[in-house]
Amino acid sequence: MLAGLPQAPSRYNPVEHLETAKKRQKIVMSVMLKNGYIR
């Protein structure tokens, strides 16, 4: 979740917007996987 926060900290704040933060987390993780940053 931390990797998605810089884009829009208030919008992706998991305390206030848990579902939005989780969706952003999935997007960030899939992009990182696609680009070879994680396996």
C-alpha positions in Angstrom: 0.0 0.0 0.0 2.8 2.4 0.7 3.9 2.4 -2.9 0.6 3.7 -4.0 0.3 6.6 -1.5 2.6 9.2 -3.2 0.2 9.4 -6.2 -2.7 10.8 -4.0 -2.1 10.4 -0.3 -5.5 11.5 0.9 -7.3 9.5 -1.8 -5.5 6.3 -1.1 -5.4 6.6 2.7 -6.2 3.1 4.0 -7.7 4.4 7.2 -10.3 6.4 5.4 -10.6 4.6 2.1 -9.6 1.0 2.6 -11.2 -0.4 -0.6 -9.7 2.3 -2.8 -6.3 1.7 -1.2 -6.6 -2.0 -1.8 -7.5 -1.5 -5.5 -4.5 0.8 -5.9 -2.3 -1.8 -4.1 -3.3 -4.4 -6.7 -2.5 -2.1 -9.5 0.9 -1.1 -8.2 1.8 -4.7 -7.4 0.8 -5.9 -10.9 2.9 -3.1 -12.5 5.9 -3.9 -10.3 5.6 -7.6 -11.3 5.2 -6.8 -15.0 8.3 -4.6 -14.9 10.4 -7.2 -13.0 10.8 -5.3 -9.8 9.2 -8.2 -7.8 8.8 -11.9 -8.6 
